[in-house]
Amino acid sequence: MQVGDLVMLSSAGRKLQMNGDIVKGASYGMVVGKERHNIKVINVRWFKKDGTLLYNWKEPRNLYRWELKKFKKKMNKS
């Protein structure tokens, strides 16, 4: 994943209890960096469905790569 990619929690990431606040409040995230010491850790800034920041006072969340998947917009079938 590259900086600027839109992401969402994977099913494995949703199952973790430490990500409960993201599951309840966030719709998608944006990759804003990677840890220098551990390339498997990705810095993500989370957003609500309306585009506002989930937490504007917090630093980006650090998540492992397996906790994330690329964002796919849900298509409404009419």
Backbone as XML, in Angstrom:
<?xml version="1.0"?>
<chain id="A" units="angstrom">
  <residue number="1" name="MET">
    <atom name="N" x="0.832" y="-1.184" z="0.000"/>
    <atom name="CA" x="0.000" y="0.000" z="0.000"/>
    <atom name="C" x="0.869" y="1.237" z="0.000"/>
  </residue>
  <residue number="2" name="GLN">
    <atom name="N" x="0.404" y="2.230" z="-0.720"/>
    <atom name="CA" x="1.147" y="3.467" z="-0.870"/>
    <atom name="C" x="0.465" y="4.589" z="-0.089"/>
  </residue>
  <residue number="3" name="VAL">
    <atom name="N" x="1.230" y="5.616" z="0.235"/>
    <atom name="CA" x="0.666" y="6.800" z="0.880"/>
    <atom name="C" x="-0.395" y="7.389" z="-0.044"/>
  </residue>
  <residue number="4" name="GLY">
    <atom name="N" x="-1.558" y="7.695" z="0.505"/>
    <atom name="CA" x="-2.668" y="8.233" z="-0.267"/>
    <atom name="C" x="-3.720" y="7.209" z="-0.632"/>
  </residue>
  <residue number="5" name="ASP">
    <atom name="N" x="-3.419" y="5.924" z="-0.496"/>
    <atom name="CA" x="-4.410" y="4.878" z="-0.785"/>
    <atom name="C" x="-5.542" y="4.926" z="0.232"/>
  </residue>
  <residue number="6" name="LEU">
    <atom name="N" x="-6.759" y="4.680" z="-0.233"/>
    <atom name="CA" x="-7.900" y="4.560" z="0.657"/>
    <atom name="C" x="-8.019" y="3.105" z="1.082"/>
  </residue>
  <residue number="7" name="VAL">
    <atom name="N" x="-8.291" y="2.907" z="2.377"/>
    <atom name="CA" x="-8.342" y="1.562" z="2.938"/>
    <atom name="C" x="-9.563" y="1.415" z="3.838"/>
  </residue>
  <residue number="8" name="MET">
    <atom name="N" x="-9.844" y="0.177" z="4.180"/>
    <atom name="CA" x="-10.859" y="-0.151" z="5.169"/>
    <atom name="C" x="-10.340" y="-1.352" z="5.951"/>
  </residue>
  <residue number="9" name="LEU">
    <atom name="N" x="-10.980" y="-1.660" z="7.058"/>
    <atom name="CA" x="-10.543" y="-2.800" z="7.847"/>
    <atom name="C" x="-10.868" y="-4.095" z="7.121"/>
  </residue>
  <residue number="10" name="SER">
    <atom name="N" x="-9.948" y="-5.036" z="7.173"/>
    <atom name="CA" x="-10.211" y="-6.368" z="6.633"/>
    <atom name="C" x="-11.079" y="-7.119" z="7.640"/>
  </residue>
  <residue number="11" name="SER">
    <atom name="N" x="-11.534" y="-8.294" z="7.283"/>
    <atom name="CA" x="-12.347" y="-9.070" z="8.227"/>
    <atom name="C" x="-11.533" y="-9.423" z="9.457"/>
  </residue>
  <residue number="12" name="ALA">
    <atom name="N" x="-10.245" y="-9.698" z="9.283"/>
    <atom name="CA" x="-9.379" y="-9.981" z="10.437"/>
    <atom name="C" x="-9.229" y="-8.742" z="11.317"/>
  </residue>
  <residue number="13" name="GLY">
    <atom name="N" x="-9.123" y="-7.569" z="10.707"/>
    <atom name="CA" x="-9.015" y="-6.327" z="11.459"/>
    <atom name="C" x="-10.290" y="-5.991" z="12.205"/>
  </residue>
  <residue number="14" name="ARG">
    <atom name="N" x="-11.442" y="-6.347" z="11.629"/>
    <atom name="CA" x="-12.722" y="-6.098" z="12.290"/>
    <atom name="C" x="-12.898" y="-6.978" z="13.523"/>
  </residue>
  <residue number="15" name="LYS">
    <atom name="N" x="-12.328" y="-8.157" z="13.503"/>
    <atom name="CA" x="-12.482" y="-9.095" z="14.614"/>
    <atom name="C" x="-11.687" y="-8.683" z="15.845"/>
  </residue>
  <residue number="16" name="LEU">
    <atom name="N" x="-10.644" y="-7.887" z="15.663"/>
    <atom name="CA" x="-9.823" y="-7.475" z="16.799"/>
    <atom name="C" x="-10.582" y="-6.473" z="17.664"/>
  </residue>
  <residue number="17" name="GLN">
    <atom name="N" x="-10.628" y="-6.719" z="18.943"/>
    <atom name="CA" x="-11.362" y="-5.832" z="19.838"/>
    <atom name="C" x="-10.696" y="-4.472" z="19.987"/>
  </residue>
  <residue number="18" name="MET">
    <atom name="N" x="-9.410" y="-4.371" z="19.723"/>
    <atom name="CA" x="-8.736" y="-3.080" z="19.856"/>
    <atom name="C" x="-9.080" y="-2.132" z="18.713"/>
  </residue>
  <residue number="19" name="ASN">
    <atom name="N" x="-9.773" y="-2.599" z="17.672"/>
    <atom name="CA" x="-10.192" y="-1.757" z="16.560"/>
    <atom name="C" x="-11.685" y="-1.440" z="16.614"/>
  </residue>
  <residue number="20" name="GLY">
    <atom name="N" x="-12.325" y="-1.681" z="17.730"/>
    <atom name="CA" x="-13.768" y="-1.497" z="17.864"/>
    <atom name="C" x="-14.235" y="-0.087" z="17.564"/>
  </residue>
  <residue number="21" name="ASP">
    <atom name="N" x="-13.450" y="0.913" z="17.941"/>
    <atom name="CA" x="-13.839" y="2.300" z="17.668"/>
    <atom name="C" x="-13.854" y="2.595" z="16.173"/>
  </residue>
  <residue number="22" name="ILE">
    <atom name="N" x="-12.953" y="1.981" z="15.434"/>
    <atom name="CA" x="-12.924" y="2.162" z="13.982"/>
    <atom name="C" x="-14.113" y="1.448" z="13.344"/>
  </residue>
  <residue number="23" name="VAL">
    <atom name="N" x="-14.415" y="0.246" z="13.815"/>
    <atom name="CA" x="-15.540" y="-0.521" z="13.276"/>
    <atom name="C" x="-16.840" y="0.257" z="13.448"/>
  </residue>
  <residue number="24" name="LYS">
    <atom name="N" x="-17.020" y="0.879" z="14.612"/>
    <atom name="CA" x="-18.268" y="1.585" z="14.912"/>
    <atom name="C" x="-18.363" y="2.945" z="14.234"/>
  </residue>
  <residue number="25" name="GLY">
    <atom name="N" x="-17.249" y="3.683" z="14.149"/>
    <atom name="CA" x="-17.346" y="5.067" z="13.713"/>
    <atom name="C" x="-16.774" y="5.416" z="12.360"/>
  </residue>
  <residue number="26" name="ALA">
    <atom name="N" x="-15.862" y="4.612" z="11.850"/>
    <atom name="CA" x="-15.166" y="4.983" z="10.611"/>
    <atom name="C" x="-15.750" y="4.268" z="9.406"/>
  </residue>
  <residue number="27" name="SER">
    <atom name="N" x="-15.674" y="4.938" z="8.277"/>
    <atom name="CA" x="-16.120" y="4.352" z="7.023"/>
    <atom name="C" x="-14.924" y="3.928" z="6.169"/>
  </residue>
  <residue number="28" name="TYR">
    <atom name="N" x="-13.878" y="4.760" z="6.186"/>
    <atom name="CA" x="-12.678" y="4.464" z="5.403"/>
    <atom name="C" x="-11.492" y="5.198" z="6.016"/>
  </residue>
  <residue number="29" name="GLY">
    <atom name="N" x="-10.308" y="4.835" z="5.576"/>
    <atom name="CA" x="-9.093" y="5.478" z="6.044"/>
    <atom name="C" x="-8.185" y="5.816" z="4.881"/>
  </residue>
  <residue number="30" name="MET">
    <atom name="N" x="-7.202" y="6.680" z="5.165"/>
    <atom name="CA" x="-6.209" y="7.037" z="4.158"/>
    <atom name="C" x="-4.829" y="6.735" z="4.720"/>
  </residue>
  <residue number="31" name="VAL">
    <atom name="N" x="-4.029" y="6.036" z="3.945"/>
    <atom name="CA" x="-2.655" y="5.738" z="4.349"/>
    <atom name="C" x="-1.865" y="7.044" z="4.339"/>
  </residue>
  <residue number="32" name="VAL">
    <atom name="N" x="-1.264" y="7.386" z="5.481"/>
    <atom name="CA" x="-0.495" y="8.631" z="5.571"/>
    <atom name="C" x="0.990" y="8.384" z="5.812"/>
  </residue>
  <residue number="33" name="GLY">
    <atom name="N" x="1.390" y="7.119" z="5.981"/>
    <atom name="CA" x="2.803" y="6.817" z="6.165"/>
    <atom name="C" x="3.010" y="5.369" z="6.562"/>
  </residue>
  <residue number="34" name="LYS">
    <atom name="N" x="4.275" y="5.018" z="6.699"/>
    <atom name="CA" x="4.665" y="3.683" z="7.144"/>
    <atom name="C" x="5.714" y="3.832" z="8.228"/>
  </residue>
  <residue number="35" name="GLU">
    <atom name="N" x="5.731" y="2.880" z="9.146"/>
    <atom name="CA" x="6.734" y="2.893" z="10.203"/>
    <atom name="C" x="8.107" y="2.612" z="9.607"/>
  </residue>
  <residue number="36" name="ARG">
    <atom name="N" x="9.087" y="3.307" z="10.067"/>
    <atom name="CA" x="10.452" y="3.097" z="9.547"/>
    <atom name="C" x="11.059" y="1.805" z="10.057"/>
  </residue>
  <residue number="37" name="HIS">
    <atom name="N" x="10.726" y="1.448" z="11.285"/>
    <atom name="CA" x="11.331" y="0.270" z="11.911"/>
    <atom name="C" x="10.654" y="-1.025" z="11.491"/>
  </residue>
  <residue number="38" name="ASN">
    <atom name="N" x="9.384" y="-0.939" z="11.164"/>
    <atom name="CA" x="8.630" y="-2.142" z="10.822"/>
    <atom name="C" x="7.766" y="-1.838" z="9.603"/>
  </residue>
  <residue number="39" name="ILE">
    <atom name="N" x="8.142" y="-2.356" z="8.455"/>
    <atom name="CA" x="7.429" y="-2.033" z="7.220"/>
    <atom name="C" x="6.038" y="-2.654" z="7.172"/>
  </residue>
  <residue number="40" name="LYS">
    <atom name="N" x="5.719" y="-3.564" z="8.096"/>
    <atom name="CA" x="4.391" y="-4.169" z="8.137"/>
    <atom name="C" x="3.374" y="-3.276" z="8.827"/>
  </residue>
  <residue number="41" name="VAL">
    <atom name="N" x="3.836" y="-2.210" z="9.483"/>
    <atom name="CA" x="2.945" y="-1.296" z="10.197"/>
    <atom name="C" x="2.682" y="-0.079" z="9.323"/>
  </residue>
  <residue number="42" name="ILE">
    <atom name="N" x="1.394" y="0.237" z="9.177"/>
    <atom name="CA" x="0.962" y="1.323" z="8.297"/>
    <atom name="C" x="0.214" y="2.358" z="9.129"/>
  </residue>
  <residue number="43" name="ASN">
    <atom name="N" x="0.516" y="3.640" z="8.901"/>
    <atom name="CA" x="-0.164" y="4.745" z="9.589"/>
    <atom name="C" x="-1.394" y="5.131" z="8.783"/>
  </residue>
  <residue number="44" name="VAL">
    <atom name="N" x="-2.566" y="5.133" z="9.439"/>
    <atom name="CA" x="-3.821" y="5.412" z="8.750"/>
    <atom name="C" x="-4.601" y="6.489" z="9.497"/>
  </residue>
  <residue number="45" name="ARG">
    <atom name="N" x="-5.101" y="7.472" z="8.773"/>
    <atom name="CA" x="-5.996" y="8.490" z="9.319"/>
    <atom name="C" x="-7.414" y="8.073" z="8.917"/>
  </residue>
  <residue number="46" name="TRP">
    <atom name="N" x="-8.316" y="7.953" z="9.903"/>
    <atom name="CA" x="-9.667" y="7.428" z="9.669"/>
    <atom name="C" x="-10.696" y="8.530" z="9.527"/>
  </residue>
  <residue number="47" name="PHE">
    <atom name="N" x="-11.681" y="8.281" z="8.660"/>
    <atom name="CA" x="-12.735" y="9.240" z="8.353"/>
    <atom name="C" x="-14.115" y="8.612" z="8.531"/>
  </residue>
  <residue number="48" name="LYS">
    <atom name="N" x="-15.079" y="9.464" z="8.871"/>
    <atom name="CA" x="-16.480" y="9.040" z="8.953"/>
    <atom name="C" x="-17.062" y="8.991" z="7.545"/>
  </residue>
  <residue number="49" name="LYS">
    <atom name="N" x="-18.279" y="8.488" z="7.465"/>
    <atom name="CA" x="-18.940" y="8.349" z="6.167"/>
    <atom name="C" x="-19.109" y="9.691" z="5.451"/>
  </residue>
  <residue number="50" name="ASP">
    <atom name="N" x="-19.302" y="10.777" z="6.216"/>
    <atom name="CA" x="-19.503" y="12.092" z="5.606"/>
    <atom name="C" x="-18.194" y="12.806" z="5.247"/>
  </residue>
  <residue number="51" name="GLY">
    <atom name="N" x="-17.058" y="12.172" z="5.494"/>
    <atom name="CA" x="-15.763" y="12.732" z="5.113"/>
    <atom name="C" x="-15.037" y="13.484" z="6.213"/>
  </residue>
  <residue number="52" name="THR">
    <atom name="N" x="-15.646" y="13.647" z="7.378"/>
    <atom name="CA" x="-14.966" y="14.309" z="8.490"/>
    <atom name="C" x="-14.059" y="13.321" z="9.205"/>
  </residue>
  <residue number="53" name="LEU">
    <atom name="N" x="-13.038" y="13.856" z="9.842"/>
    <atom name="CA" x="-12.110" y="12.988" z="10.567"/>
    <atom name="C" x="-12.808" y="12.272" z="11.706"/>
  </residue>
  <residue number="54" name="LEU">
    <atom name="N" x="-12.464" y="11.013" z="11.909"/>
    <atom name="CA" x="-13.015" y="10.264" z="13.028"/>
    <atom name="C" x="-12.531" y="10.869" z="14.340"/>
  </residue>
  <residue number="55" name="TYR">
    <atom name="N" x="-11.239" y="11.109" z="14.432"/>
    <atom name="CA" x="-10.641" y="11.773" z="15.589"/>
    <atom name="C" x="-9.695" y="12.834" z="15.068"/>
  </residue>
  <residue number="56" name="ASN">
    <atom name="N" x="-10.020" y="14.092" z="15.198"/>
    <atom name="CA" x="-9.129" y="15.135" z="14.695"/>
    <atom name="C" x="-8.025" y="15.474" z="15.682"/>
  </residue>
  <residue number="57" name="TRP">
    <atom name="N" x="-8.094" y="14.984" z="16.887"/>
    <atom name="CA" x="-7.097" y="15.297" z="17.905"/>
    <atom name="C" x="-6.076" y="14.186" z="18.080"/>
  </residue>
  <residue number="58" name="LYS">
    <atom name="N" x="-6.296" y="13.053" z="17.469"/>
    <atom name="CA" x="-5.385" y="11.919" z="17.627"/>
    <atom name="C" x="-4.406" y="11.830" z="16.463"/>
  </residue>
  <residue number="59" name="GLU">
    <atom name="N" x="-3.295" y="11.221" z="16.750"/>
    <atom name="CA" x="-2.337" y="10.877" z="15.699"/>
    <atom name="C" x="-2.931" y="9.758" z="14.842"/>
  </residue>
  <residue number="60" name="PRO">
    <atom name="N" x="-2.423" y="9.575" z="13.636"/>
    <atom name="CA" x="-2.906" y="8.451" z="12.823"/>
    <atom name="C" x="-2.715" y="7.123" z="13.560"/>
  </residue>
  <residue number="61" name="ARG">
    <atom name="N" x="-3.608" y="6.196" z="13.304"/>
    <atom name="CA" x="-3.528" y="4.884" z="13.940"/>
    <atom name="C" x="-2.519" y="4.015" z="13.205"/>
  </residue>
  <residue number="62" name="ASN">
    <atom name="N" x="-1.780" y="3.231" z="13.959"/>
    <atom name="CA" x="-0.827" y="2.284" z="13.402"/>
    <atom name="C" x="-1.487" y="0.912" z="13.352"/>
  </residue>
  <residue number="63" name="LEU">
    <atom name="N" x="-1.553" y="0.350" z="12.162"/>
    <atom name="CA" x="-2.169" y="-0.954" z="11.979"/>
    <atom name="C" x="-1.247" y="-1.836" z="11.156"/>
  </residue>
  <residue number="64" name="TYR">
    <atom name="N" x="-1.333" y="-3.136" z="11.396"/>
    <atom name="CA" x="-0.580" y="-4.077" z="10.572"/>
    <atom name="C" x="-1.244" y="-4.210" z="9.213"/>
  </residue>
  <residue number="65" name="ARG">
    <atom name="N" x="-0.473" y="-4.564" z="8.219"/>
    <atom name="CA" x="-0.966" y="-4.682" z="6.843"/>
    <atom name="C" x="-2.130" y="-5.662" z="6.755"/>
  </residue>
  <residue number="66" name="TRP">
    <atom name="N" x="-2.094" y="-6.761" z="7.513"/>
    <atom name="CA" x="-3.146" y="-7.769" z="7.429"/>
    <atom name="C" x="-4.466" y="-7.297" z="8.042"/>
  </residue>
  <residue number="67" name="GLU">
    <atom name="N" x="-4.458" y="-6.178" z="8.774"/>
    <atom name="CA" x="-5.682" y="-5.622" z="9.342"/>
    <atom name="C" x="-6.425" y="-4.739" z="8.340"/>
  </residue>
  <residue number="68" name="LEU">
    <atom name="N" x="-5.816" y="-4.492" z="7.176"/>
    <atom name="CA" x="-6.365" y="-3.553" z="6.193"/>
    <atom name="C" x="-6.597" y="-4.207" z="4.844"/>
  </residue>
  <residue number="69" name="LYS">
    <atom name="N" x="-7.508" y="-3.616" z="4.081"/>
    <atom name="CA" x="-7.672" y="-3.978" z="2.674"/>
    <atom name="C" x="-7.989" y="-2.698" z="1.923"/>
  </residue>
  <residue number="70" name="LYS">
    <atom name="N" x="-7.775" y="-2.713" z="0.624"/>
    <atom name="CA" x="-8.048" y="-1.514" z="-0.183"/>
    <atom name="C" x="-9.534" y="-1.213" z="-0.159"/>
  </residue>
  <residue number="71" name="PHE">
    <atom name="N" x="-9.853" y="0.070" z="-0.149"/>
    <atom name="CA" x="-11.231" y="0.525" z="-0.092"/>
    <atom name="C" x="-11.939" y="0.263" z="-1.399"/>
  </residue>
  <residue number="72" name="LYS">
    <atom name="N" x="-13.125" y="-0.312" z="-1.304"/>
    <atom name="CA" x="-13.965" y="-0.523" z="-2.480"/>
    <atom name="C" x="-15.318" y="0.097" z="-2.177"/>
  </residue>
  <residue number="73" name="LYS">
    <atom name="N" x="-15.737" y="0.993" z="-3.035"/>
    <atom name="CA" x="-17.014" y="1.657" z="-2.848"/>
    <atom name="C" x="-18.136" y="0.635" z="-3.055"/>
  </residue>
  <residue number="74" name="LYS">
    <atom name="N" x="-19.076" y="0.636" z="-2.132"/>
    <atom name="CA" x="-20.206" y="-0.278" z="-2.234"/>
    <atom name="C" x="-21.179" y="0.238" z="-3.278"/>
  </residue>
  <residue number="75" name="MET">
    <atom name="N" x="-21.576" y="-0.619" z="-4.157"/>
    <atom name="CA" x="-22.513" y="-0.253" z="-5.222"/>
    <atom name="C" x="-23.923" y="-0.598" z="-4.772"/>
  </residue>
  <residue number="76" name="ASN">
    <atom name="N" x="-24.826" y="0.358" z="-4.867"/>
    <atom name="CA" x="-26.235" y="0.099" z="-4.553"/>
    <atom name="C" x="-26.921" y="-0.494" z="-5.777"/>
  </residue>
  <residue number="77" name="LYS">
    <atom name="N" x="-27.551" y="-1.627" z="-5.578"/>
    <atom name="CA" x="-28.277" y="-2.256" z="-6.687"/>
    <atom name="C" x="-29.695" y="-1.719" z="-6.660"/>
  </residue>
  <residue number="78" name="SER">
    <atom name="N" x="-30.129" y="-1.145" z="-7.761"/>
    <atom name="CA" x="-31.474" y="-0.564" z="-7.830"/>
    <atom name="C" x="-32.381" y="-1.385" z="-8.714"/>
  </residue>
</chain>
